[in-house]
Amino acid sequence: MGLHDKVCLITGGTKGIGAATSIAFARLGAHLSINGREVDESAQRTKHQIEALGRRCCVVAADVGKPEEAIRCVHETFDALGRIDVLVHSAGGRIDGDLLRLPPESWYRAFDVHVHAIFHLCRTAVPYMKENGGGAIVLISSAAGLRGCVGSIAYGVAKGAIPQFARALARELADDNIRVNCVSPGIIRTRFQDCLTSEQVKANVENRIPLHREGRPEDVAEVIVALVTNHFVTGETIAVDGGMTMRIA
């Protein structure tokens, strides 16, 4: 799929991986709808970067973990930009805690924003894609969804559901020429990692990541762009993690 004059909706598109993906799409000629919980400084900065590339951009403030706001996010995108060709679900956040200490509401919130949002976003966006004769969906999982991680059971289980969501949806939508894929980032230098101490960062780079460096949002964005533009890949999950999840120890 070429991206010139296509419309791409990116949840969590105002910061981090979502923002990097938005700008990468704009460089290839796409118009963007970027979603965040609020129209803050990061949202304005990303919007200005996209518009500086000569592309249209709207910011949709919505908490996509709430069904009615996820649905509104899609409809506002169509109303503002006239079509929807690509959906990237990048919204999410840390949810720490083990089985016995995690508040139940945190468990449910993990699934609301990472999994249930996909259901509502796709149910609303797919009919628009069908009108265009096809489309592409990319879901963001995590290395934590591919392996067991201590202290983040809700986050890991919710992220672990996303690759299967991508496979099931890819099979269901293949006849409509809508491709669905998944990306599983590892340790990427965004605000998500700000809670780590310098000792933890050092341990990650020296002991956990075979390439011995943290990833950048742009590293993930490049893979998302490839999955959207390649017309013959669907139902796949690609790890972008410096080799972290392929290692034995």
C-alpha positions as CSV (number, residue, x, y, z in Angstrom):
1,M,0.0,0.0,0.0
2,G,1.4,3.4,-1.0
3,L,0.7,6.0,1.7
4,H,0.4,9.1,-0.5
5,D,-2.9,10.8,0.4
6,K,-4.0,7.9,2.6
7,V,-5.5,8.7,6.0
8,C,-3.9,7.0,9.0
9,L,-5.3,7.0,12.5
10,I,-2.8,6.4,15.3
11,T,-3.9,6.0,18.8
12,G,-1.2,7.1,21.2
13,G,0.0,9.1,18.2
14,T,1.1,12.2,20.1
15,K,4.1,10.7,21.9
16,G,6.8,8.1,21.7
17,I,6.4,5.3,19.2
18,G,3.0,6.6,18.0
19,A,4.5,10.1,17.3
20,A,7.5,8.6,15.5
21,T,5.2,6.5,13.4
22,S,2.9,9.5,12.6
23,I,5.9,11.5,11.3
24,A,7.2,8.6,9.3
25,F,3.8,8.2,7.6
26,A,3.6,11.9,6.9
27,R,7.0,11.8,5.2
28,L,5.5,9.2,2.8
29,G,2.6,11.4,2.0
30,A,-0.1,10.3,4.5
31,H,-2.6,12.5,6.3
32,L,-2.8,11.8,10.0
33,S,-5.3,11.6,12.8
34,I,-3.3,11.4,16.1
35,N,-5.0,10.5,19.3
36,G,-4.0,11.2,22.9
37,R,-5.9,11.6,26.1
38,E,-5.5,15.4,25.9
39,V,-4.3,18.0,23.4
40,D,-1.1,18.8,25.3
41,E,2.3,20.2,24.3
42,S,3.4,16.9,22.8
43,A,0.3,16.6,20.7
44,Q,0.7,20.2,19.4
45,R,4.4,19.5,18.6
46,T,3.7,16.3,16.7
47,K,0.9,18.0,14.8
48,H,3.2,20.9,13.8
49,Q,5.8,18.5,12.6
50,I,3.3,16.7,10.4
51,E,1.9,19.9,9.0
52,A,5.4,21.1,8.3
53,L,5.7,18.2,5.9
54,G,2.7,19.5,4.0
55,R,0.2,17.0,5.3
56,R,-3.1,17.4,7.0
57,C,-3.4,16.5,10.7
58,C,-6.1,16.4,13.3
59,V,-5.7,15.7,17.0
60,V,-8.5,13.6,18.6
61,A,-8.5,13.8,22.4
62,A,-10.0,10.5,23.7
63,D,-9.4,7.8,26.2
64,V,-9.7,4.8,23.9
65,G,-9.9,2.5,26.9
66,K,-13.5,3.6,27.1
67,P,-15.7,2.1,24.3
68,E,-17.6,5.2,23.5
69,E,-14.4,7.3,23.2
70,A,-12.7,4.7,21.0
71,I,-15.7,4.8,18.7
72,R,-15.8,8.6,18.7
73,C,-12.1,8.7,17.8
74,V,-12.7,6.8,14.6
75,H,-15.7,8.8,13.6
76,E,-14.0,12.1,14.3
77,T,-11.1,11.0,12.1
78,F,-13.4,10.2,9.2
79,D,-15.3,13.5,9.7
80,A,-12.1,15.5,9.7
81,L,-10.2,13.7,6.9
82,G,-12.8,12.0,4.8
83,R,-11.5,8.4,4.9
84,I,-9.6,5.8,6.9
85,D,-7.0,3.6,5.3
86,V,-4.7,2.7,8.2
87,L,-5.2,2.1,11.9
88,V,-2.3,1.8,14.3
89,H,-3.2,1.1,18.0
90,S,-0.2,2.4,20.0
91,A,-2.1,3.7,23.0
92,G,-1.2,2.1,26.3
93,G,0.9,2.4,29.4
94,R,2.6,0.7,32.4
95,I,0.5,-1.4,34.7
96,D,2.8,-2.8,37.4
97,G,1.9,-5.3,40.1
98,D,2.0,-9.1,40.8
99,L,-1.0,-11.4,41.2
100,L,-1.6,-11.0,44.9
101,R,-1.0,-7.2,45.1
102,L,-2.5,-5.9,41.8
103,P,-5.8,-4.1,42.4
104,P,-8.5,-5.7,40.3
105,E,-9.3,-2.3,38.7
106,S,-5.8,-2.2,37.3
107,W,-6.2,-5.7,35.8
108,Y,-9.4,-4.6,34.0
109,R,-7.8,-1.3,32.9
110,A,-5.0,-3.2,31.3
111,F,-7.4,-5.0,29.1
112,D,-9.6,-1.9,28.5
113,V,-6.8,0.1,26.9
114,H,-4.7,-2.6,25.3
115,V,-7.2,-5.2,24.1
116,H,-10.8,-4.0,24.4
117,A,-9.9,-0.8,22.6
118,I,-8.8,-2.8,19.6
119,F,-12.3,-4.4,19.4
120,H,-14.1,-1.1,19.3
121,L,-11.6,0.7,17.1
122,C,-11.6,-2.1,14.5
123,R,-15.4,-2.6,14.5
124,T,-15.7,1.1,13.7
125,A,-12.8,1.6,11.3
126,V,-13.1,-1.6,9.2
127,P,-16.3,-0.6,7.4
128,Y,-14.5,2.6,6.3
129,M,-11.6,0.5,5.0
130,K,-14.0,-1.8,3.2
131,E,-15.4,1.2,1.4
132,N,-11.9,2.0,0.1
133,G,-11.2,-1.6,-1.1
134,G,-8.8,-2.5,1.7
135,G,-6.6,-1.2,4.4
136,A,-4.0,-2.0,7.0
137,I,-4.1,-2.4,10.8
138,V,-1.0,-2.6,13.0
139,L,-1.3,-3.5,16.7
140,I,1.4,-2.9,19.3
141,S,2.2,-5.7,21.7
142,S,5.4,-5.9,23.7
143,A,8.3,-8.2,24.5
144,A,6.5,-8.6,27.8
145,G,3.6,-10.2,25.9
146,L,6.0,-12.8,24.5
147,R,7.8,-13.9,27.7
148,G,7.0,-14.0,31.4
149,C,8.0,-10.9,33.3
150,V,7.9,-10.6,37.0
151,G,5.9,-7.8,38.5
152,S,3.7,-6.9,35.6
153,I,1.2,-9.7,35.2
154,A,-1.7,-7.6,33.9
155,Y,0.4,-5.8,31.3
156,G,2.1,-9.0,30.1
157,V,-1.2,-11.0,29.8
158,A,-3.0,-8.1,28.0
159,K,0.0,-7.6,25.6
160,G,0.1,-11.4,25.1
161,A,-3.4,-11.4,23.8
162,I,-2.6,-8.9,21.0
163,P,-0.6,-11.2,18.7
164,Q,-3.5,-13.6,18.7
165,F,-5.9,-10.8,18.1
166,A,-3.8,-9.8,15.0
167,R,-3.8,-13.4,13.7
168,A,-7.5,-13.9,14.2
169,L,-8.4,-10.6,12.7
170,A,-6.0,-11.0,9.8
171,R,-7.7,-14.3,8.9
172,E,-11.2,-12.8,9.2
173,L,-10.4,-9.7,7.1
174,A,-8.2,-11.2,4.4
175,D,-11.0,-11.5,1.8
176,D,-11.6,-7.7,2.3
177,N,-7.9,-6.9,1.5
178,I,-7.4,-5.6,5.0
179,R,-4.1,-6.8,6.4
180,V,-3.5,-7.0,10.2
181,N,-0.1,-7.3,11.8
182,C,1.6,-6.9,15.2
183,V,4.8,-5.3,16.4
184,S,6.3,-6.3,19.8
185,P,8.8,-3.7,21.0
186,G,11.4,-4.4,23.6
187,I,13.2,-1.8,25.6
188,I,12.6,1.4,23.7
189,R,13.8,4.8,25.1
190,T,10.5,6.6,25.7
191,R,8.8,7.9,28.8
192,F,7.7,4.3,29.5
193,Q,11.3,3.6,30.6
194,D,11.7,6.7,32.8
195,C,11.0,4.7,35.9
196,L,14.2,2.7,35.5
197,T,17.2,3.5,37.6
198,S,20.6,4.1,35.9
199,E,21.6,0.7,37.4
200,Q,18.6,-1.0,35.7
201,V,19.4,0.7,32.4
202,K,23.0,-0.5,32.6
203,A,21.9,-4.1,33.4
204,N,19.5,-4.1,30.4
205,V,22.1,-2.9,28.0
206,E,24.9,-5.2,29.3
207,N,22.9,-8.3,30.1
208,R,19.5,-8.5,28.6
209,I,19.8,-7.0,25.1
210,P,22.1,-8.9,22.8
211,L,22.8,-5.7,20.7
212,H,23.7,-3.9,23.9
213,R,21.7,-0.7,23.3
214,E,18.2,0.5,23.9
215,G,15.9,1.0,20.9
216,R,14.5,4.2,19.6
217,P,10.9,5.0,18.7
218,E,12.0,5.4,15.1
219,D,13.3,1.8,15.1
220,V,9.7,0.6,15.8
221,A,8.2,3.1,13.4
222,E,10.3,1.8,10.5
223,V,8.9,-1.7,11.1
224,I,5.3,-0.4,11.3
225,V,5.8,1.5,8.0
226,A,7.1,-1.7,6.4
227,L,4.1,-3.7,7.6
228,V,1.7,-1.1,6.3
229,T,3.3,-0.7,2.9
230,N,4.1,-4.3,2.1
231,H,1.0,-5.8,0.5
232,F,1.8,-9.4,1.1
233,V,2.3,-9.7,4.9
234,T,-0.6,-10.4,7.2
235,G,-1.1,-12.1,10.6
236,E,2.5,-11.7,11.6
237,T,4.2,-10.5,14.8
238,I,7.6,-8.9,14.6
239,A,9.8,-8.3,17.6
240,V,11.8,-5.1,17.6
241,D,13.9,-5.7,20.7
242,G,17.6,-5.9,19.9
243,G,17.3,-9.7,20.1
244,M,16.1,-9.7,23.7
245,T,13.3,-12.3,23.3
246,M,15.2,-14.7,21.1
247,R,17.9,-15.4,23.7
248,I,18.0,-18.4,26.0
249,A,19.6,-16.6,28.9
